[in-house]
């Protein structure tokens, strides 16, 4: 996700999402590369994301935490969360921080 083109409200959303930790991996969902897009227009946030695997057993729990985080961001009144599977998530989507934290070497 390109964070340089985010509005201040969208940056607030990303900051809140950085507080959502994947319980299986212990790293936040932004650094894991699970957030594909954040768009806020007139207080409404459209969030596009994925999970590490289609059958992720914590998908519903994580989705609830993500919705709560988005709604906690200043300037957001409503939110639609879209789960996508294309492009598929892989370790190349992780930040350098996440790769170091998880001991991933490319």
C-alpha positions as CSV (number, residue, x, y, z in Angstrom):
1,X,0.0,0.0,0.0
2,X,1.3,3.4,-1.0
3,X,1.2,5.5,2.2
4,X,2.6,8.7,0.6
5,X,-0.6,9.5,-1.2
6,X,-2.9,9.2,1.9
7,X,-5.0,12.1,3.2
8,X,-4.6,13.0,6.9
9,X,-7.8,11.1,7.7
10,X,-6.5,8.0,5.8
11,X,-3.2,8.3,7.7
12,X,-5.2,8.3,10.9
13,X,-6.9,5.0,9.8
14,X,-3.5,3.4,9.0
15,X,-2.2,4.5,12.4
16,X,-5.1,2.8,14.1
17,X,-4.7,-0.3,12.0
18,X,-1.1,-0.5,13.1
19,X,-2.5,-1.3,16.6
20,X,-4.2,-4.4,15.3
21,X,-1.8,-7.4,15.9
22,X,-2.2,-10.7,14.1
23,X,-2.4,-13.0,17.1
24,X,-0.7,-15.9,15.3
25,X,2.3,-13.9,14.1
26,X,2.6,-11.1,16.7
27,X,3.0,-8.4,14.1
28,X,0.5,-5.7,13.1
29,X,-1.6,-6.1,10.0
30,X,-0.2,-3.0,8.3
31,X,3.4,-4.3,8.5
32,X,2.3,-7.7,7.5
33,X,1.0,-6.2,4.3
34,X,-2.5,-7.3,4.8
35,X,-4.0,-3.8,4.1
36,X,-4.2,-3.2,0.3
37,X,-6.1,0.1,0.3
38,X,-7.6,2.8,2.5
39,X,-9.9,5.5,1.0
40,X,-11.9,7.9,3.1
41,X,-14.5,10.2,1.5
42,X,-16.8,12.4,3.5
43,X,-16.3,10.4,6.7
44,X,-16.8,7.0,5.0
45,X,-13.8,4.6,4.8
46,X,-13.5,1.9,2.2
47,X,-10.9,-0.6,3.3
48,X,-9.5,-3.3,1.1
49,X,-7.5,-6.1,2.8
50,X,-6.6,-9.8,2.7
51,X,-5.5,-12.5,5.1
52,X,-2.4,-14.6,5.0
53,X,-4.5,-17.6,3.9
54,X,-8.1,-18.1,2.7
55,X,-9.0,-20.5,5.5
56,X,-7.5,-18.3,8.2
57,X,-9.1,-19.4,11.4
58,X,-9.0,-16.0,13.0
59,X,-10.4,-14.1,10.0
60,X,-13.7,-13.1,11.7
61,X,-12.0,-12.0,14.9
62,X,-9.4,-10.0,12.9
63,X,-12.2,-8.4,10.8
64,X,-14.0,-7.2,13.9
65,X,-10.8,-5.8,15.4
66,X,-10.1,-4.0,12.1
67,X,-13.6,-2.5,11.9
68,X,-13.2,-1.2,15.5
69,X,-9.8,0.3,14.7
70,X,-11.0,2.1,11.6
71,X,-14.0,3.5,13.5
72,X,-11.6,4.8,16.2
73,X,-9.8,6.9,13.6
74,X,-10.5,10.7,13.8
75,X,-12.6,11.7,10.8
76,X,-14.2,8.3,10.2
77,X,-18.0,7.8,10.7
78,X,-18.7,4.6,8.7
79,X,-16.7,1.8,7.2
80,X,-17.0,-0.9,4.6
81,X,-14.4,-3.7,4.8
82,X,-13.7,-5.6,1.6
83,X,-11.8,-8.9,1.8
84,X,-10.0,-9.8,-1.4
85,X,-7.9,-12.7,-2.4
86,X,-6.2,-11.2,-5.5
87,X,-3.5,-10.4,-5.4
88,X,-2.7,-13.2,-3.1
89,X,-0.7,-12.3,0.0
90,X,2.9,-13.5,0.3
91,X,5.9,-12.6,2.3
92,X,7.1,-10.0,-0.2
93,X,4.1,-7.8,1.0
94,X,5.6,-7.6,4.5
95,X,7.6,-4.5,5.6
96,X,11.2,-4.8,6.4
97,X,10.2,-4.5,10.1
98,X,7.9,-7.5,9.9
99,X,10.4,-9.6,8.0
100,X,13.0,-8.9,10.7
101,X,10.5,-9.6,13.5
102,X,9.5,-12.9,12.0
103,X,13.1,-13.9,10.9
104,X,12.1,-14.0,7.2
105,X,15.0,-13.9,4.8
106,X,14.4,-13.4,1.1
